[in-house]
Amino acid sequence: MKTAERSERAARLARLRQDRLQACSAFAAAANRLRRSANDRWFRRQESPDGRESFEVADGFYAARTEAWQAYYAVRLVLADPDVKRLSQAVINTASQILEASDHSEVRLLRERTSSLVEEFVDTASRLLDAGRA
């Protein structure tokens, strides 16, 4: 392999790694916004189910969920790992379940579970990126 080809290959791999890092980082940020938005929406519904604030927060939740799904697909396009896929889906699904929580303790449990899943997603993606298997 010629030096120019090696340099080009190294540059491609570096760009791909950067794309993967950006996609994973964007997903983690979007997941945290979704978790926070779902939490806010649950509390607003408890305070004022038919109030205007409840509907405004609902719009924010739907925007955050859409952003999370967009970030999920960006990750899938650059990182085809089954654990990353499973974890990212679990993050979105668990955060969305906050809306259906029956009480504050269930909200707290789902919020903590979502945070743990985001951490697990980041750890898994990081190991793949560090090992060069991504």
C-alpha positions, 0 to 999 in steps of 0.5 A, spaced: 500 500 500 502 506 498 503 512 503 498 516 499 493 510 500 495 509 507 494 517 509 487 517 505 485 511 509 487 513 515 483 520 514 477 516 512 477 512 519 478 518 523 472 522 519 468 516 521 470 515 528 468 523 529 462 522 525 460 516 530 462 520 536 458 526 534 452 521 533 453 518 539 454 524 543 447 527 540 443 521 542 445 522 549 444 529 549 437 528 546 435 522 550 436 527 556 432 532 553 427 527 552 427 524 559 427 531 562 421 533 557 417 527 559 418 528 567 416 535 566 409 533 562 408 528 567 408 533 573 404 538 569 398 533 567 398 532 575 398 540 576 393 542 571 391 536 566 386 541 562 391 547 563 394 551 557 401 549 560 400 542 560 399 542 552 405 547 551 409 542 555 406 536 551 408 540 545 415 540 548 415 533 549 413 531 542 419 535 539 424 532 544 421 525 542 422 526 535 429 529 536 431 523 540 428 518 534 432 522 529 439 522 533 437 514 534 437 513 526 443 517 526 447 513 530 444 507 527 447 509 520 454 510 523 454 504 528 451 498 526 452 494 533 446 490 536 448 492 543 448 500 541 441 499 538 438 495 543 440 500 548 438 506 544 431 503 543 430 502 551 432 509 552 427 512 548 422 507 550 423 508 558 423 515 557 416 515 554 414 510 559 414 516 564 408 519 561 404 513 563 407 513 570 401 512 576 405 516 581 411 520 583 415 514 585 414 510 579 416 517 575 423 517 579 424 510 578 423 511 570 427 517 570 433 513 574 432 507 569 433 512 563 439 515 566 442 509 567 440 506 560 444 513 557 450 511 561 450 504 559 449 506 552 455 511 552 459 506 556 458 501 550 459 506 544 465 508 548 468 501 548 467 500 541 470 507 539 476 506 543 477 498 541 476 501 533 471 496 532 465 501 531 
